Amino acid sequence: MSGKPKLWISRPLFPDVVEPLHEYFEVHAEAEERVLPPDALVSRLAGVEAAIVGLADRIDADVLAKAPSLRFVANLGVGYNNLDLDALSAAGVGASNTPDVLNETVADYAWALMLGAARRVSAAERWLRDGQWTSSRFDGWLGADVHGRTLGILGMGRIGQAIARRAIGFRTRVIYHNRSRLAPETEREYAASYVDKDTLLRESDHLILVLPFTPANRHAIGAAELARMKPGAILINIARGGIVDDAALAEALARGTIAGAALDVFEGEPAVHPALLELDNVLLSPHIASASRDTRRGMAALAVDNVLAAFGHGPHAGRPPTLLNPGVLA
């Protein structure tokens, strides 16, 4: 027995980033990425003092009741709807996330999805790979412009602002809706105008969703909202699965209620609504908006820093840099 507290890591991470943990913890890391069923998750957490987990690892009151030694959970992501923060706090378990590290990378990817969907890149590539490019039509593969159009952003936090900053070079008009309006100087910096949600839906040529998942935001975009959008509009979701009613979206895309969509997140992922898989006017990707090497390393390093700090080690000893429930450690 090492006498060190035990730490469980729910997915393979970069060995050099994790290395500092070994001095202070008995580290147990999963060798492959997979979604653990609840009983397996409980088994992994039983007897450990700390854990680094991902969005697929749901930690709630039932799990915590079977993990009495758990003291700290570091989440690999900005969102933490997989964590029952109230239950963690009630059990005296600290929790952290990884904000800011991924803002620019996710904003890049939002633009990649928007441009790809607007210009029908994935459908055109499938058509080419299928051997169907035997001749070209001047009026074939017509997509939508992004430059000079109206970009709507639903959720204007740090990632939303990074998306808006990129719009300046495209000469797009930026409108946004947020729980609270930005300061006037911030709006001027990003050349962004605040509008109500109905106006956002009605006027956006491209609508990017960047809002957090909460019970109130579930199906924030459903059949009624899609019906209020322009027939030529394109919807991009890089936020969380469940913010869009995927079934309603598939029907809207099939009917031509809106022109297209690009999705990096899905309800019930990794499952994808089968109707979406049959459509050519939706670009699909497997929740990889933050998946650049530097950013994923940065997220892992921040999680490691939080764990070390929670146990009194590292440069932030006693002060985890992105603690979600500071009352617990206080």
C-alpha positions as CSV (number, residue, x, y, z in Angstrom):
1,M,0.0,0.0,0.0
2,S,1.4,3.4,-1.0
3,G,-0.5,5.4,1.6
4,K,-1.3,8.0,-1.1
5,P,-4.9,9.0,-1.8
6,K,-6.4,7.1,-4.8
7,L,-7.2,9.0,-8.0
8,W,-9.3,7.5,-10.9
9,I,-9.1,9.0,-14.4
10,S,-12.1,7.9,-16.5
11,R,-10.4,8.1,-19.9
12,P,-6.9,8.0,-21.4
13,L,-5.1,11.3,-21.1
14,F,-1.7,12.6,-22.1
15,P,0.9,10.7,-20.0
16,D,3.2,13.7,-19.6
17,V,0.4,15.9,-18.5
18,V,-0.8,13.4,-15.9
19,E,2.7,12.6,-14.6
20,P,2.7,15.2,-11.8
21,L,-0.2,13.4,-10.2
22,H,1.9,10.3,-9.5
23,E,4.0,12.0,-6.9
24,Y,0.9,12.6,-4.7
25,F,-1.7,10.0,-5.7
26,E,-2.1,6.3,-6.5
27,V,-3.4,6.8,-10.0
28,H,-5.7,4.4,-11.8
29,A,-6.6,5.4,-15.4
30,E,-8.8,3.8,-17.9
31,A,-6.9,2.3,-20.8
32,E,-9.7,3.1,-23.3
33,E,-12.4,5.6,-23.8
34,R,-15.9,4.2,-23.2
35,V,-19.2,5.1,-21.6
36,L,-19.4,3.2,-18.3
37,P,-22.7,1.8,-17.1
38,P,-23.8,3.2,-13.7
39,D,-22.7,0.1,-11.7
40,A,-19.2,0.2,-13.3
41,L,-18.9,3.9,-12.6
42,V,-19.8,3.3,-8.9
43,S,-17.3,0.5,-8.8
44,R,-14.5,2.8,-10.1
45,L,-15.4,5.6,-7.7
46,A,-15.7,3.4,-4.6
47,G,-12.6,3.8,-2.4
48,V,-11.1,6.7,-4.4
49,E,-10.5,10.2,-3.0
50,A,-10.4,12.1,-6.3
51,A,-11.5,11.6,-9.9
52,I,-11.0,13.2,-13.3
53,V,-14.1,12.5,-15.4
54,G,-15.7,13.4,-18.7
55,L,-19.1,14.5,-19.8
56,A,-20.3,10.9,-20.2
57,D,-19.7,10.2,-16.5
58,R,-22.8,11.1,-14.6
59,I,-22.1,11.7,-10.9
60,D,-25.3,12.3,-8.8
61,A,-26.5,11.6,-5.3
62,D,-27.0,7.9,-5.9
63,V,-23.4,7.5,-7.1
64,L,-22.0,9.7,-4.3
65,A,-23.8,7.6,-1.7
66,K,-21.7,4.6,-2.8
67,A,-18.4,6.6,-2.9
68,P,-18.0,7.9,0.6
69,S,-14.3,8.6,0.4
70,L,-14.6,10.9,-2.7
71,R,-13.4,14.4,-2.0
72,F,-12.9,16.0,-5.4
73,V,-14.0,15.7,-9.0
74,A,-12.4,17.5,-11.9
75,N,-14.6,17.6,-15.0
76,L,-13.0,17.7,-18.5
77,G,-15.2,20.3,-20.1
78,V,-16.7,23.7,-19.6
79,G,-20.2,22.4,-19.2
80,Y,-20.9,20.2,-16.2
81,N,-24.5,19.0,-16.5
82,N,-23.1,15.5,-15.9
83,L,-22.4,16.6,-12.3
84,D,-25.1,17.1,-9.8
85,L,-23.4,20.1,-8.2
86,D,-25.9,20.4,-5.4
87,A,-25.4,16.7,-4.4
88,L,-21.6,17.1,-4.6
89,S,-21.7,20.2,-2.4
90,A,-24.1,18.4,0.1
91,A,-21.6,15.5,0.3
92,G,-18.7,17.9,0.8
93,V,-17.1,17.0,-2.6
94,G,-15.4,19.7,-4.5
95,A,-15.8,20.0,-8.3
96,S,-14.1,21.9,-11.1
97,N,-14.4,22.4,-14.8
98,T,-12.1,23.6,-17.6
99,P,-13.4,27.0,-18.8
100,D,-11.5,29.5,-21.1
101,V,-8.9,27.0,-22.2
102,L,-11.0,26.0,-25.2
103,N,-12.7,29.3,-26.2
104,E,-10.7,30.0,-29.3
105,T,-10.6,26.5,-30.5
106,V,-14.3,26.0,-30.2
107,A,-15.0,29.3,-31.9
108,D,-12.7,28.2,-34.8
109,Y,-14.8,25.0,-35.1
110,A,-18.1,26.8,-35.0
111,W,-17.0,28.7,-38.0
112,A,-15.7,25.5,-39.7
113,L,-19.2,24.0,-39.2
114,M,-21.0,27.1,-40.4
115,L,-18.9,27.4,-43.5
116,G,-19.1,23.7,-44.2
117,A,-22.8,23.6,-43.9
118,A,-23.3,26.8,-45.9
119,R,-21.3,25.5,-48.8
120,R,-22.5,21.9,-48.5
121,V,-19.0,20.6,-48.1
122,S,-19.7,17.2,-46.5
123,A,-22.4,16.3,-49.0
124,A,-20.3,17.4,-52.0
125,E,-17.4,15.3,-50.7
126,R,-19.6,12.2,-50.3
127,W,-20.9,12.8,-53.9
128,L,-17.3,13.0,-55.2
129,R,-16.1,10.0,-53.3
130,D,-19.1,8.1,-54.6
131,G,-17.7,8.5,-58.1
132,Q,-20.6,10.8,-59.2
133,W,-18.4,13.7,-60.5
134,T,-18.5,12.8,-64.2
135,S,-19.5,16.3,-65.3
136,S,-20.4,19.6,-63.6
137,R,-23.3,21.9,-63.8
138,F,-23.0,25.7,-63.5
139,D,-26.0,25.7,-61.3
140,G,-25.0,22.7,-59.3
141,W,-24.0,22.5,-55.6
142,L,-25.2,26.0,-54.9
143,G,-24.7,26.9,-51.3
144,A,-25.2,30.0,-49.1
145,D,-22.8,32.9,-48.6
146,V,-21.5,33.7,-45.1
147,H,-19.9,37.0,-45.8
148,G,-22.3,39.9,-45.7
149,R,-25.0,37.9,-44.1
150,T,-26.6,38.1,-40.6
151,L,-24.9,35.9,-38.0
152,G,-27.0,35.2,-34.9
153,I,-25.5,33.9,-31.7
154,L,-27.7,32.4,-28.9
155,G,-25.5,32.6,-25.8
156,M,-22.9,35.4,-25.7
157,G,-20.4,34.2,-23.2
158,R,-16.7,33.9,-23.9
159,I,-17.1,31.4,-26.7
160,G,-19.9,33.4,-28.3
161,Q,-17.8,36.5,-28.1
162,A,-14.9,34.7,-29.7
163,I,-17.2,33.7,-32.5
164,A,-18.4,37.2,-33.0
165,R,-14.8,38.5,-33.1
166,R,-14.1,36.3,-36.2
167,A,-17.2,37.7,-37.9
168,I,-15.6,41.1,-38.4
169,G,-13.4,39.8,-41.1
170,F,-16.4,38.4,-43.0
171,R,-18.3,41.7,-42.8
172,T,-21.2,39.9,-41.3
173,R,-23.9,41.6,-39.2
174,V,-23.8,40.1,-35.7
175,I,-26.9,39.9,-33.6
176,Y,-27.1,38.0,-30.3
177,H,-29.5,37.0,-27.5
178,N,-28.3,36.2,-24.0
179,R,-29.6,35.9,-20.5
180,S,-28.1,39.3,-19.8
181,R,-27.1,42.0,-22.2
182,L,-23.4,42.8,-22.7
183,A,-21.9,46.1,-21.7
184,P,-22.1,48.8,-24.4
185,E,-18.3,48.8,-24.8
186,T,-18.3,45.1,-25.3
187,E,-21.0,45.2,-27.9
188,R,-19.0,47.9,-29.8
189,E,-15.8,45.8,-29.6
190,Y,-17.6,42.9,-31.3
191,A,-19.9,45.0,-33.5
192,A,-22.8,43.0,-32.0
193,S,-26.4,44.0,-31.4
194,Y,-28.6,42.7,-28.7
195,V,-32.0,41.5,-29.9
196,D,-34.8,39.4,-28.3
197,K,-35.0,35.7,-29.1
198,D,-37.8,36.0,-31.6
199,T,-35.9,38.6,-33.6
200,L,-32.8,36.4,-33.4
201,L,-34.7,33.5,-34.9
202,R,-36.4,35.7,-37.5
203,E,-33.4,37.6,-38.8
204,S,-30.4,35.2,-38.6
205,D,-29.1,33.7,-41.8
206,H,-26.8,31.5,-39.7
207,L,-27.6,30.8,-36.1
208,I,-25.0,29.4,-33.8
209,L,-26.0,28.0,-30.4
210,V,-23.5,28.5,-27.6
211,L,-25.7,28.4,-24.5
212,P,-25.2,26.0,-21.5
213,F,-27.5,23.1,-21.0
214,T,-29.9,23.6,-18.1
215,P,-33.4,22.2,-17.6
216,A,-34.8,25.6,-18.7
217,N,-32.7,25.4,-21.9
218,R,-33.8,21.9,-22.9
219,H,-35.3,22.1,-26.4
220,A,-34.7,25.8,-26.5
221,I,-34.8,25.2,-30.3
222,G,-37.8,23.1,-31.1
223,A,-40.5,22.9,-33.8
224,A,-41.9,26.3,-33.0
225,E,-38.6,28.1,-33.0
226,L,-37.5,26.4,-36.2
227,A,-40.7,27.5,-37.9
228,R,-39.8,31.1,-37.1
229,M,-36.5,30.9,-38.8
230,K,-35.8,31.9,-42.5
231,P,-36.3,29.1,-45.0
232,G,-32.7,29.7,-46.1
233,A,-31.3,29.7,-42.6
234,I,-28.6,27.3,-41.3
235,L,-28.5,26.2,-37.6
236,I,-25.2,25.3,-35.9
237,N,-25.2,23.6,-32.5
238,I,-21.8,23.4,-30.7
239,A,-23.4,23.8,-27.2
240,R,-24.9,20.7,-25.8
241,G,-27.2,17.9,-26.9
242,G,-30.8,18.5,-25.7
243,I,-30.8,22.2,-26.4
244,V,-32.1,21.3,-29.9
245,D,-35.1,18.9,-30.3
246,D,-33.3,16.7,-32.7
247,A,-36.5,15.0,-34.0
248,A,-38.0,18.4,-34.7
249,L,-34.9,19.5,-36.4
250,A,-34.8,16.4,-38.7
251,E,-38.4,17.0,-39.7
252,A,-37.7,20.7,-40.4
253,L,-34.7,19.9,-42.5
254,A,-36.6,17.2,-44.4
255,R,-39.5,19.6,-45.0
256,G,-37.3,22.5,-46.0
257,T,-38.4,24.6,-43.1
258,I,-34.8,25.7,-42.8
259,A,-32.1,25.1,-45.4
260,G,-29.4,23.3,-43.4
261,A,-27.8,22.5,-40.1
262,A,-24.4,21.6,-38.6
263,L,-24.3,19.6,-35.3
264,D,-21.4,18.7,-33.1
265,V,-23.7,17.6,-30.2
266,F,-26.8,15.4,-29.9
267,E,-29.5,14.3,-27.6
268,G,-28.4,10.9,-26.1
269,E,-25.0,11.0,-27.7
270,P,-23.2,9.0,-28.8
271,A,-26.5,7.9,-30.3
272,V,-27.7,10.1,-33.2
273,H,-31.3,10.5,-34.2
274,P,-31.6,8.1,-37.2
275,A,-33.5,10.6,-39.3
276,L,-30.6,13.0,-39.2
277,L,-28.3,10.3,-40.6
278,E,-30.5,10.1,-43.7
279,L,-30.3,13.8,-44.6
280,D,-27.8,15.5,-46.9
281,N,-28.5,19.0,-45.6
282,V,-27.0,18.4,-42.2
283,L,-23.3,18.2,-41.4
284,L,-22.6,15.9,-38.4
285,S,-19.5,15.6,-36.2
286,P,-18.8,13.6,-33.0
287,H,-18.6,16.3,-30.3
288,I,-15.1,17.4,-31.3
289,A,-15.3,21.2,-31.2
290,S,-12.5,21.4,-28.6
291,A,-10.4,18.6,-30.2
292,S,-7.2,20.3,-31.1
293,R,-4.1,18.8,-29.6
294,D,-3.1,22.0,-27.7
295,T,-6.5,22.6,-26.4
296,R,-7.2,19.1,-25.2
297,R,-3.8,19.1,-23.5
298,G,-4.7,22.4,-21.9
299,M,-8.0,21.0,-20.6
300,A,-6.2,18.0,-19.1
301,A,-3.5,20.2,-17.5
302,L,-6.2,22.4,-15.9
303,A,-8.0,19.4,-14.5
304,V,-4.7,18.1,-13.1
305,D,-4.0,21.5,-11.5
306,N,-7.4,21.5,-9.9
307,V,-6.9,18.1,-8.4
308,L,-3.4,18.9,-7.1
309,A,-4.6,22.2,-5.6
310,A,-7.6,20.6,-3.9
311,F,-5.2,18.4,-2.0
312,G,-2.7,21.1,-1.2
313,H,-0.2,20.7,-4.0
314,G,1.1,22.5,-7.0
315,P,1.2,26.2,-7.9
316,H,-2.4,26.8,-6.8
317,A,-2.2,24.7,-3.5
318,G,-5.4,25.1,-1.6
319,R,-7.0,27.2,-4.3
320,P,-8.2,25.1,-7.2
321,P,-8.3,27.6,-10.1
322,T,-11.7,26.8,-11.5
323,L,-13.6,25.5,-8.5
324,L,-17.4,25.3,-9.1
325,N,-18.5,25.0,-5.4
326,P,-16.0,27.1,-3.4
327,G,-18.1,26.7,-0.2
328,V,-17.0,23.1,0.1
329,L,-13.3,23.8,0.4
330,A,-13.8,26.9,2.5
